[in-house]
Amino acid sequence: MRKQVSRPTRPAPEHRGADHTGVSAPTGIRDAAHYMPQLEALRGVAVLLVFFFHADALLSPTGHPMIGNWVSPLAAFVHAGHTGVTLFFVLSAFLLSRAFIVEARGGRPVSRRRFLARRALRILPLYWTAVIFFSWLDQSDEPMLSKALPHLLLLSSFPGATLRMFPYSDVWWSLSTEAQFYVVLALCTFLLRTKLGRTTLLVFALLYLGSYFYMASSRLSPKLWVNLFGRGPAFLVGASAAWIYERFGLEIRERCARWRPVRWGAGDLSLIGLLLGLGYLLREVVFVGFDAAEWTWHVWHVAESLLWGSIVLITLLVPLRLGALLTNRVMGTLGILSYSMYLFHLPIQFEIINQRRLAAPEAYQGWTMISFATVLACLALALVVSAMTYLLIERPVLKRKARIAD
């Protein structure tokens, strides 16, 4: 007679502080019961994509070296590495929506005030430090306060609201967009508590999507899309993936564990297929150029977000032989340092690559052995700087954030 085994009520990965890869939750900062090493590793992937995209742009005199050329799907991840920002948005929405989805299903209520306090502690201290430091470092004639204040108020994603301080401020728009998502998430999820509210929220979501697709067909300036309205599909996909995970995650995992083709590698083939599809999509964007794609074909972000959302779910729910290539100590460490690295990598690249180009111009016209070695040196320095800012600024604040219960 078969022994009855009690089944867990929640998917397994978040109940482990570490898995066979050895990736563990940073002590005293994240609750090991809710830590997902796969997602930390995907953060590492996202920041590497952004890092090499900016390096690729700096190594080209035009900043868009491959417009009009068909690159391989693999090379497209470098030339269109801005897709790493979309991955960041999908991951953020996935992680932050879960608590509200659990609440809607009868779980523990979420304090919106504490939620926003935790989000502020997560992004503002390091961001404000970067804004003040780089505003002081910027060589333009504008007064420091007039340069820094709009950025400190997270207005970077609103056209004309802030002064550009290249290369320092070029990534700050995404923090402004993130902050908009935090506020909208905290406000809209009140509607999840009742059936009427959920219906209302669904209507709002459909109205937003209708407006988005209508505006996307109007060929608006790319500068108008760097905000929550323009990047909303990524957040919606992340939140939808979180709902699938909470509602069907356990069932999907159990079915996949019993299904023989998955044990033979069907999950890995599915992951490769999704990455290949994303590579071909990014290949099209590289061919026409990012700005042209934003003008004429902005809905490509919808397909991009859906592909990243599917990749997130597969890495969490499907047994993968390739899992160790993603979820390991190296990628986990990159994920931990990803926020610091995101804020500081571009100024480091700009200063080093520009200095080397002045010394040997011919060696820095695209990817050469010398330029590649220089980019790796930039990566090493960026990691050192990120580790320092993480230990000195992020980690102390994160410890305080961890004491604020949701």
N, C-alpha and C positions, 0 to 999 in steps of 0.2 A: 504494500500500500504506500502511495507516495506521500511524503511528509509535506504538510502545508507550510508554506513560507510566507510570512507577512510581506506585503509589498510597500515600498516607500510611497509617500504621498506627493513627493516633489522630485523632479529630475535629479539625478545623482551628482553631477559635477559640482554644483555649488555647495555640496555638503563636505567637500574635501578642501583642506588648506593647501594640499599639494597632491600631485598625481605621480605616475611613474616617471615623468620627465624631470621631477625634482623642482618644478616651478612652484613656489609657495607664496602665500600672501605676506606682504611686508608686515613684520611684527608691530603691533600697536597702532596700525594705521587702517587696515582693512579687516573686516570680520571674515575670518577664515571660512565660516559657514556659507558665505555668499560670494566667495572669491572664485573667479573663473579664469584660470591660466590661459585658456584658448583666446579669450578676448584681450587679455594683456598682451599676448603675442601679436594679435592683429593690430593693436596700437603700434607695436614696433614696426610692423609692415607698413602701416600708414605713414609713419614719420620717415621711414626710409624712402618711400615713394616721393614724398614732398622734397626731401633732401636732394635726391638725385635729379629731380625735375629742375630745381633751382640751379644746381650745378650745370646741368645741360644747357639751360638758358644763358648762364654766364659765360659758357665756353663758345657761344655763338655771337658774332657781331650783331646779328639782327634780333637775337632772343628767340627766334622761331626757326630753327635751322632746317626743319624737314617739311615745311609747307609745300604741297605739290608733289611730295614723294611718298610712295607706299613703303612703309617700314614693316618689319615683322611684328606679329602680335606681342612678342616678348619685348622688343625694343620700344613698342608703344607705351609700355608701362613706365619707361623712363621719360620719353618725350612728352607724354601726357600724364606725368606723375602727380599733377594737381588732383587726380582722382583720389589721392590719399586723404584729402580734406573731406570728400564725400564719405569715405570710409569712417573717418572720425565722427562725422555727423550721425551715420547709421549706428555706430557703436554707442554713442552718447544717448540717442533716443532709445535704443534697446535696453540699456542698463537703467536709465532713469525712469522709464515707463513701467517697469516691472512692478514696483511697489504699488503704483496706482491701480494696475490691473488686478493685483492680488486684493487690494482694498475693494474694488468693484465686485469681486467674486466672494465677498464676505470675510475677507481677511482683516488684518490689523489696519486701523485707520492711519492715514499719513498726515502729519502736521505740515501744512503748507509753509508756515513760518519757519519751522526748523529745516524743511527741505531747502528753501531759498537761502537760509543762513549757511547751510552746508555747501551749497553751490557757490555762494560768494566767497567763502573761505577757500574753496578749491581753486578758483581761477583768479581772484583779484590780487592777492598779495604779490605773487610772482609777476603778474601782468603789470600792475602798477609800478613795480620795481623796474621792469623793462622799459616802460613808457618814460618814466622820469629819467632813467640813465641815458637812454638813447635820445631823448629830447635835449638833454645837456650836451650830448656828443655831436648832435646834428650841427652842421656848419652853416645852415641858412641864417639869414639876417632877422628872421622873425623872433619876437620875444619868446623865451622858453615857455612861459605860462600859456600864451596863445597857441603854441604848438601842442603842448601836453594836455591841456584841460579837456578839449573835445574827445581825445583818445581815452583819457581817464574816465570819462563819462560813457564810454562804450558806444560812441557815435560813428565808428569807423566804417560801418556798412551802409551809411546814408550818404549818397553822393553830395559832395560839396560841403559836408559838415566838418570835415577835418582836413588838415594839411598833410600832404604826403611827404614823408621823410625817408626817401629811398636810401639804403635798402631796409632800414629798420622797421618801418611800419607796414610793409607789404603783406604781412600775414595777420595783422591785427583785426582785419574785417571779420575773420571767422570767429573770433572771441565775442565780438558784438552780436553776430548771428546766433551763437550759442546762448548768450544771455537772453536774447529775445525768446528762444525756445523754452528756457527755464520758466520765464514768466507765463507764457502761454500754456505750458504744461500744467503749472500749478493752478491756474485759473480754470482751464477747460475741464480738468479732471474732476471738479466738483460735480459735473453733470453725469459722471459715471455712477453716482450713488443710487440713481433711480432709473427705472425703465424709460420713463419719459425723457429724462436727461440724456440717457444713452442714445435715444432716437434723435434728440435735438443735436447732439454732438455729431452723429452720423450725417445729419443734414448739413451742418456747418462744414464738415469735411468734404462732402460732395460739392457744396457751393465753392469752397476754396479750389478744389481740383478743376471745376468748370472755369473759374476765373483764371486759374493758372494756365490752362491750355489755351484759353482765348487770348490772354496776354502774350503767351509764347508764340502765337501765330502772328503777332503784330510787329515783330522785328524791332524790339526795343533795344536801347543801348545796353551793352553788357554791364555797365556800371549800375544799372537799376536792378540787377538780379542778385547782387551780393548781400542778401538779407534773408530773413526767414521766409518771406513770400517766395523768393526765387529758389531757395534751397529747401523749401518745405517738403518736397517729395522724399528727400533723404531721411528727414525726421519721421515722416509718416511711415516709410518702409521700416525703419528701425522699430517704431512703436508696434507696427503690425507683426513684425518678427517676434517681438516680446510677447504679444498676445498668443501667437501660435505656440511659442515655447511654454508659456504657462498653462495653456489650455490643452495642448496635445503632446507636449514634450515627452512625458513619461511613456505614453502609448507608442509614439514614433520610435523612441529608443528601444523599447522592448521588441517591437516588430522587426526593426533593423537587426537587432542582435540575433533573432531567430531565423532571419531570411538568409538562405545559403549564398545567393549571389553577392550580398554585402560582405560576407566573410571571404569571398573570393576576390574582392576588390571593386565591387560596383560603386561603393561610396567614393573611393579614390578616383574612379573614372568620372563620376558625376562632378567632383570638385575640379578635376582637370578640365572637363567640358565647360564649366562655368567660367573658369579663369581664361580659357581660350576664347569663349564668347565675349568676355569683357575686353580681352586683348584686341579682338577684331573691331569692337566698338570704338575703343580708344585709337585704333589705327585710322579709322575714318576721321576722327577729330584731329589727329595729327595732320592728315592730308589737307583738310580745309583750313586748319589753324584754329586755335582756341577761340579767339575773338570772333572770327567768322561763324564758328559753330554757335556761339552765344547769341549772335545777332539773328541767325536764320534757322537755328535748329536746337533751341534750348531744351526741348523735351528729351534730348539724349540723356539728360541727367536722370530722367525717370527710369530708363532702361539701366543706366549705370547703377542707380540705387537699388533696383530690384536684384541685380546680379550680386552686389555686395551683401544685401540682406540674405540672399540664398546661401552665399558662402558662409556667413555667420552661423546660420542654422545648421548647415552640414557639419561644420567644425564642432558644434556643440552636441549634435544629436546622432550622428552617424559614425560608427567605428571606422577609423581611417588608418591604413598602414602608413600613410604619409604624415600622420599626425606629429611624429617626433621631429620632422623637418620644420614644423611650424612652432609647436609648443615645446620649447626648450629654454635653458637658462639664458642663452644669448638673446633670443627674441623677447623673453620675459623681462630681462633687464632693460632692453630698448623700450619696451612698453612702459616700464616704470619711469624712465627718463624722458619719455616722449614729449611731455608738455614743455619741460625746460628746453629740450632740443628744438622743438618747433619754434619757440620764441627767439632763440639765439643763433640758430645755424646759418641763416642767410647773411647777417653781417659778417660772420667769420668767413664764409665762402667769398663774399664780395671783396673783403680786404686782402685775403691771401691770393686769390686768383688774379685780381687786378695787379697786385705787386709782381707776381710771377710773369704776367703777360707783358708788363713793361720791360722786364729783363729779357724775355725770350718770346716775342710775339708769335713767331711761326709755330711754336710748340703748343700754343693755346688757341688754335683755330679748330675747334671741335675736339673730339675724343682721340687723344694720342696716348702713348704709354706714359709720357711725362705728365700730361694733364690728368690722366687717371690716377697716377701716384699722388698728385697734388690734391685731388678730390678726396682720396683716402686719408691724406694728412688732415684735411679739413674735417673729415668725419671723426678722426681720433681727437682732434682738439675740441670739436663740438661736444663729444662725449665727456671729455674732462670738465669742460665748463658746465655742462648739464648736471654732471654728478655733484659739482660744487654747489650750484644753485639749488639742486634738490636737497642736499644735506643741510644747507644753511637757511633756506627759505621755505621750500615746499614741505619737507618732512616735519619740522616743528608745527607748522600750521595744520598739516594733515592729522597730526596727533590730537590737536584740539578739535578738529572737525569730527574725528572718530568718537569724541565724547558727546557729541550732539546727536541724540537718537532720533531716527526718523519718526 
